[in-house]
Amino acid sequence: MAEVSHSNEAVEKGPEGFSPESVQVDTTISRVELLDTILDTFLQKLVAARSFERFTSCYKPFQQLDPKTSIREEISEIKKEGNLEAVLNSLDKIVEEGKAKGEPAWRPSGTPEKDLCSVMAPYFLQQRDALCHRVQKQKAKNQDLADAVLAGRRQLEGLQQQIQALQQTWQALHREQRELLSVLRAPE
């Protein structure tokens, strides 16, 4: 119930006295209940301050369209149309999950450049590291391929030398064979 007294104090202070820090959200009171309490307190203060006549003068055109409508019914209708109960309950869940994380949530600093840098810099650093890693892997792969090409060239050079040696040997044998044949065919 301490929560309700904080919200009543905030309503008593008026718009100039209201600040988000003045309302301490207790996890035992849901935001839906808090909204209902604030609206009830507002309507009570509105009637008590005798400013209800001014409020109804603003509300009168809407009430003339449907005379059976009351302020409370309108508020209930707005809550249903906006699905406020589900939204506020999901907000409660998000807040509880945030408390479980233990680290403070990100808040804007007021300077868009700093905010953008604080959010994007880690992303860009991560991307740079990933790209550097890819480049290193590609360089290593390229070096392996270059080494394989050089080994293939050395192997081809070795095979060409073997072929030339075999060709020279064959030519030498062919020459000797011709000489031998020419000696054998020589007139006796």
Disulfide bonds with the S-S distance in Angstrom:
none
